[in-house]
């Protein structure tokens, strides 16, 4: 009887938190949705692919830059208020992108979308940590990460489908979702006086270790998708559509496995989950480099993409409890390192793939996971700062 009651409670909890999970989906969806619509954007603005790609790069850069401070600002002025305002900002800037008269205005709109997302993602995670029992935190973060993974994986497919009719529809859709989510912000009221969250705990060895772990993971094994895409197109001769389906399979695997990874983290702990996840990623990424046909590459990418989400769950759950007095600041600090890793990974690894050896590029990506493993284990061994 008790197990039935617990199952019912879990379902009610998931339904109650659904707006926060959907908020986690919005950011990755908004990031990736422009990738399949480059031809339409080139035609609309009479611009080159390089110029149009600024809409993607500027989004990520503004996201990483503002994540350095967004969590602390949200804790100071109240998560509820800040997230509601930034959802509204996301909606307005989505409309700006849709009605942009020139590419310059489109890129400005994308940059402002990135600023808004910098506040949304860490504060939603901090809100989840605030209202979730420690014994259930891994499971809840796992579900949240599934929504993020699904948003990232589905965005190119949905964006491409909508662009068949009008690329603006994708931005109308994100604007509508953001307006609805503004009605359901996370908990967290403004702090004043002595309750103002401190910056000092964020500038510590503990947070630096977590940041290094996030950066090396994102630049290496978690960010291996760019290498998989290159291998699929350049080495195996897949079409753009076939490569897109292959990459989607890994993202879908990550989305489906998120809740499972949350349970794994709750049951076996952060350290065991980190070791098992990183070692599996090391072997899997090396396997991606060795794969010599599309079926092997797809199967391995599903495994790697799925297990990568285990490390994402570890990173996000660790950040949510790293600094109890400033949860939002800790999460946004970790995410700033992570998105920096996503930005520099392709810059470092693509030239290795093209000019040296594809296998060497996959090997370097896997080796970066060793830095992740060492940094996270050291982080987990550091004492949690006092909340007083």
C-alpha positions, 0 to 999 in steps of 0.5 A: 500500500505504501509503495502505491501511495509513494508512486501516486505522490511521485506522479503528483510531484512531477505534474506540479513541477511540469512548468519548471520542466518545460522551462528547462526545455525552452532554453535548449530548444531556443538554442538549436532551433535555428540550425536547420533554417540557415537556407531560409535565413540566408534568403530572407536577409540576403546573407552568407551562412557565416553571417547567419551563423552569428545568430547561433554564436551570439546566443551562446556567447551572451548565455555564457557571459550572463550566466556568470552573474545571473544566478546570484542576481536571481537569488538577490531579487527573487527567483520568482520575480526574475524568472517571470520577467525573463520569460516575458523578455524571452517572448518579446525577443522571440517576436523581435527575431520573427519581425527583424527587418535586417540580419543585424536586428535578428542577431540582436534578438538572438543575443537578447534571447541568450541573456534571458536564458542565462537567468531561466535555466539556473534559477529553475534548477535552484527552485527545484532544489529548494522544494525537493527532498535531498533523497529525491533530488537526483530523480527530479534533476534527472527528469529536468535533464530529460526535458532539456535533452528532448528540447535540444534533440527535437529543436532541429527537427521541429525548426526544419519542419516549421521552416518548410512553411515559414521560419518565423513560426518557430519564434512565434511558438517559443514566444507563446510557450514563454508567455505561458511559463511566465505564469508559473515561476519557481519559488524564491522571494527577494533577499535583503540585508544579511540575507543577500547571497554572498559572492565569496563562496562562488570564488572558491576551490570547490566551485573551480573544481566543479567548473573545470569538470563541467568545461572539460566534459562539455568540450570533450565527451559530452560535446562529441556530437560535432565530431559524430556529425563530421564523421557521418558526413565526411567519412561515411557519406551520409546525407544531411538528413541521415546525419540529422536522424543519427544525431537525433537518436543520441539526443532522444536516448539522453531524454529517455534515460534522464529519469533513470540516471536520476534514480542512479544518482540517488541510489548509488551516490555522486561519486559512483555515478561519476566514475561509472559514467565517465569511464563508459563515456571514454570507451564509447567515444573511442568506439565512435572513432573506430566505427566504420559503418553507419549502424555501428556509429548510430548504436554507439552514439545512442549509448554515448548520448544517453550516458552523457546525460548521466554526467549532466545530471551529476553536474546539475545536481552537484551545483544545486547543492554546492552552495546552499546559501546561493544555489542560483549562483552556484548553478549559473557559475557551473553552467557558464563553464559548461557552455564555455566548454561547448563553445571551445570544444569544436574550435579545438577539435574540428581542426584536429579532425580535418587536418590531423586524424578523425581518430585523434580528434575522438581520442582527445575528446575522450581524454578530456573526460579524465580531467572531468573525472579527476575534477569531480571526484576532488570536488565531491571530496571538498566540504560543503560550505556552512549555510550560516 
